[in-house]
């Protein structure tokens, strides 16, 4: 049994690439195969033994909280952390949770889908002394490879990370088991450029320079980022296939 019981889900952004101009539906609540997108994540976390979820909200925060609260499974408690600087990068959203979590904690995004096997693999194989990043080496299966967060690995570590990497052998799937040390590195990244801003990738990059970022390969398991309408359509197709296969 994993000793990870807490998770952070980042849902502070506007999600305009999926919602489209003028649309009012919040991204985590977008319907997918008859359910809200984030419901799949919550069910997976609950099955994996997560009992506390911290939602970092920002854009339309009060409305987001009202929509999410009824979706939290029984046996799981949800808390909400407001990020007033939600318009900045996602590293700032994670920093908003710094005082609310114990280590180790699971981190994911509100627009990612995973097989239950993916969550179990990370929680069964993480190194408590590292930032553990779930990766996918099945590059041919990535729906929008150009937009994906690319990773260059060296043995069991991450050597480089970025969407614009020219040489890479894996994709960051947006699922992590984190030590509290991640917050120190995000603070460093935040102040490094004088912009008072940073992305999660910026923090990972700094940790990788200190050889503190490990990888966990998800193997044949499935995951999907749902960032645009074509991604949502692709995810719907995959979900139908899974329901048909299991039914």
C-alpha positions in Angstrom: 0.0 0.0 0.0 1.3 3.4 -1.0 2.0 6.0 1.7 0.7 8.8 -0.5 -2.8 10.0 0.6 -2.9 13.5 -0.7 -3.1 15.0 -4.2 -3.0 18.4 -5.8 -5.0 19.1 -8.9 -4.3 22.3 -10.8 -7.5 23.8 -12.3 -6.8 27.5 -12.1 -6.4 28.3 -15.8 -9.0 29.7 -18.1 -9.0 26.7 -20.5 -9.9 28.8 -23.5 -8.2 26.5 -26.0 -10.9 23.9 -25.2 -13.8 26.0 -24.4 -13.5 28.4 -27.3 -14.2 32.1 -27.5 -17.5 33.1 -25.8 -18.2 29.7 -24.2 -19.0 29.6 -20.5 -18.5 25.9 -19.6 -15.6 25.4 -17.3 -12.9 23.1 -18.6 -12.9 20.5 -15.9 -16.7 20.2 -16.2 -16.7 19.6 -20.0 -18.7 16.5 -20.6 -16.8 13.4 -21.8 -18.8 10.2 -22.5 -21.6 11.4 -20.3 -19.6 12.6 -17.3 -17.6 15.6 -16.3 -13.9 15.4 -17.4 -12.5 15.7 -13.9 -14.8 13.0 -12.6 -12.6 10.4 -14.2 -9.5 11.8 -12.4 -11.3 11.9 -9.1 -12.5 8.3 -9.4 -9.0 7.1 -10.3 -7.4 8.9 -7.4 -10.0 7.5 -5.0 -9.4 3.9 -6.3 -5.6 4.5 -5.8 -6.1 5.3 -2.1 -6.0 9.1 -2.2 -8.2 10.5 0.6 -7.5 14.2 0.4 -7.5 16.3 -2.8 -6.5 20.0 -2.9 -7.9 21.8 -5.9 -6.0 25.0 -6.9 -8.6 27.3 -8.5 -8.3 30.7 -10.1 -10.4 31.6 -13.1 -14.1 31.9 -12.0 -13.0 30.3 -8.7 -16.3 30.5 -6.8 -18.2 28.9 -9.7 -15.5 26.3 -10.1 -15.7 25.3 -6.5 -19.5 25.1 -6.7 -19.2 22.8 -9.7 -16.5 20.5 -8.3 -17.8 20.0 -4.7 -20.6 17.6 -5.7 -18.2 15.5 -7.8 -15.8 14.6 -5.0 -16.4 10.9 -4.2 -17.5 9.8 -0.8 -14.6 8.8 1.4 -12.5 11.6 -0.1 -12.3 15.1 1.2 -11.7 18.1 -1.1 -10.2 21.4 -0.2 -9.9 24.5 -2.4 -6.9 26.8 -2.7 -7.4 30.1 -4.5 -4.6 31.4 -6.7 -5.2 35.1 -7.3 -2.4 35.0 -9.9 -4.1 32.3 -12.0 -3.2 34.2 -15.2 0.4 33.4 -14.6 2.1 30.0 -15.3 1.2 26.8 -13.6 4.2 26.8 -11.3 2.5 29.7 -9.5 -0.6 27.6 -9.0 1.4 24.8 -7.5 3.2 27.2 -5.2 -0.2 28.3 -3.8 -0.5 24.8 -2.3 2.9 24.8 -0.6 1.5 25.2 3.0 -1.3 22.7 2.5 0.4 19.4 1.7 2.6 16.8 3.3 5.2 14.8 1.5 5.0 12.8 -0.7 2.0 14.1 -2.6 0.5 13.3 -6.0 0.2 16.1 -8.5 -1.8 16.2 -11.7 -3.9 18.6 -13.9 -7.6 18.9 -14.2 -7.5 18.1 -17.9 -5.6 14.8 -18.0 -7.0 11.2 -18.2 -5.2 8.1 -17.1 -5.8 4.4 -16.9 -5.9 3.3 -13.2 -2.8 1.3 -14.0 -0.9 4.5 -14.5 -1.7 5.9 -11.1 -0.9 2.5 -9.5 2.4 2.3 -11.3 3.6 5.7 -10.0 2.4 5.1 -6.5 4.0 1.7 -6.3 7.3 2.7 -7.7 8.2 6.2 -6.7 11.4 7.2 -5.0 10.6 9.4 -1.9 13.9 11.3 -2.3 13.1 12.5 -5.9 10.5 14.3 -7.9 9.0 11.4 -9.8 7.6 12.1 -13.3 5.4 9.8 -15.2 6.6 9.4 -18.8 5.4 7.8 -22.0 7.9 6.4 -24.5 5.2 5.5 -27.0 5.8 8.6 -29.1 3.8 7.3 -32.1 0.7 7.1 -29.9 0.8 10.7 -28.8 -2.2 12.5 -30.3 -0.6 16.0 -30.5 3.1 15.4 -30.3 4.0 19.0 -31.2 2.1 20.4 -28.2 3.3 17.7 -25.8 5.9 18.3 -23.0 9.0 16.5 -24.3 11.5 14.8 -22.1 15.1 13.7 -22.7 16.0 10.9 -20.3 19.4 9.6 -19.1 19.1 6.1 -17.5 16.5 6.6 -14.7 16.7 10.4 -14.6 15.4 13.4 -16.6 18.2 15.3 -18.4 16.1 17.9 -20.2 12.4 18.9 -20.4 10.5 21.4 -22.6 7.9 21.6 -25.4 10.6 22.8 -27.9 13.2 20.1 -27.3 14.7 18.8 -30.5 16.1 15.6 -29.0 13.7 13.6 -26.8 12.7 10.1 -26.1 9.6 10.4 -23.9 6.7 12.6 -23.0 5.8 14.0 -19.6 2.2 12.8 -18.9 1.3 15.4 -16.3 1.4 13.0 -13.3 3.9 13.3 -10.6 4.8 12.1 -7.1 6.4 15.1 -5.4 8.6 15.8 -2.4 8.1 19.1 -0.6 11.4 20.2 -2.1 9.6 21.0 -5.4 8.4 24.2 -3.8 12.0 25.4 -3.0 12.9 24.9 -6.7 9.8 26.7 -7.9 10.6 29.7 -5.7 14.1 29.7 -7.3 12.6 29.5 -10.8 10.1 32.2 -10.0 12.8 34.7 -9.0 15.3 33.7 -11.6 14.0 35.7 -14.5 12.7 38.8 -12.6 9.2 38.2 -13.9 7.8 36.8 -10.6 6.5 33.8 -12.6 7.5 30.3 -13.4 6.1 27.1 -14.9 6.2 23.6 -13.4 8.7 22.7 -16.1 11.0 25.5 -14.9 11.1 23.9 -11.5 11.6 20.4 -12.9 14.5 21.7 -15.0 16.3 23.1 -12.0 15.7 19.9 -10.0 17.0 17.9 -13.0 20.2 19.9 -12.9 20.7 18.6 -9.3 19.9 15.0 -10.4 16.7 15.0 -8.4 14.1 14.1 -11.0 13.4 10.4 -11.5 11.2 8.8 -14.2 8.5 6.2 -14.1 7.6 4.7 -17.5 3.9 3.9 -17.9 4.5 1.1 -20.4 1.5 0.1 -22.4 -1.0 2.1 -20.3 -3.1 4.8 -21.8 -3.3 8.5 -20.9 -4.6 11.6 -22.7 -4.2 15.4 -22.3 -7.5 17.1 -23.1 -6.4 20.6 -24.1 -8.3 21.3 -27.3 -11.5 20.3 -29.1 -9.7 17.7 -31.3 -8.0 16.2 -28.2 -11.5 15.9 -26.5 -12.9 14.2 -29.6 -10.0 11.7 -29.6 -10.4 11.0 -25.9 -14.1 10.4 -26.4 -13.3 7.8 -29.1 -10.8 6.1 -26.8 -13.3 6.0 -23.9 -15.9 4.4 -26.2 -13.4 1.8 -27.2 -12.6 1.0 -23.5 -16.3 0.8 -22.6 -17.0 -1.5 -25.5 -14.0 -3.7 -24.6 -14.9 -3.9 -20.9 -18.6 -4.4 -21.6 
